[in-house]
Amino acid sequence: MQQRLRAWAERELLSFRMQQAERSAIRCGDAVYTLAWEPSKGGPVLRTIDAGFY
């Protein structure tokens, strides 16, 4: 299971997206992550949203 999670994190660029959200959080004070099932990809997809637009 750990290998599958690591592979997913690499495909989704998890570390990059977290850094991107943290930079926004410094400016706005908040960060928003969404985790949703994407049928076309056959798995979960992580998205970050600018807190100012949430």
N, C-alpha and C positions, 0 to 999 in steps of 0.2 A: 504494500500500500504506500509506503514511504517513497518508493521509486516512482510510482504513478503520480503522486503529488508533486514531486520534484520536477518531473517531466512536464506536468501541466503548468507549473509555475514558470518554467523556462519558456514554454510556448506563449504564455500570456504576458511575458515580460513583467512579472510580478514585482521584482525589485525596482525596476524603472518606474512603474506606475505608482508604487508607494512613495518613492522619492518625489515624483511629480505632485502627488497629493499633499505631501508634507510641505513643499514649497508654497503651495496655495494656502495651506493652513497657517503658515507664518504670516501671510498677508491678511487673511480673512479671519483666522482664529478657528476655523472648522475645516474638516475634510469629509467628503462623502464617497463611500465605496458602494457599488452595487454588484452583487453576485447573482447571476441569472443563468438558467439553463437555456442553452442555444441548440435547438434541434438540428439545425443545419451542420453544426460542428460536432454534435453528438456529445456535448459536455458543457461544463460551466464556463462562463465568460465573466471576467472581472472588468468593470468600468469605473473610472473615477469621474466625478462631476465637480465642477467648480462650485464651491459652497455659496458663492454669490448668486448663482442661478438656481439653486435648489429650493 
